[in-house]
Amino acid sequence: MKGPAKGGYPDCGSGRYSQRLEYKDWMEFNLAQRSHKNTLEFLTPTLCMLLVAGITFPWTAVTLGCIYFVARIIFAIGYSTSPELRVPGVVLSTFCVTGLLITSFMSIARMKSSI
């Protein structure tokens, strides 16, 4: 076979296309891909908490959501550069997720008490 299968995903970092990369380029690609996958793993629960928190605390949710967005960019740039540089993004995004979790529970409690 000369190329990827029609409609197939050609390479996810360990296949024949990445074997042609220099080690530095391969490492950068894999770090960027891990950063992307990590962001996707946290996206669904974070968006759910953002939605629930935003029902009762809209400005808090908007603020934490914006900070989280910036934190994930900082994480992605830092992790793609060097795994040690991801720490500021991790700390900031963890702070935001914790805040969203707390405000989500507070929002649920407030909605439950108003029923």
Buried (B, 14 or more C-beta within 10 A) or exposed (E): EEEEEEEEEEBEBEEEBBEEBEEEEBBBBBBBEBBEEBBEEBEEEBEEBBBBBBBBBEEBBEEBBEBBEBBBEBBBBBBBEEEEBBEEBBEBBEBBBEBBBBBBEBBBEEEEEEE
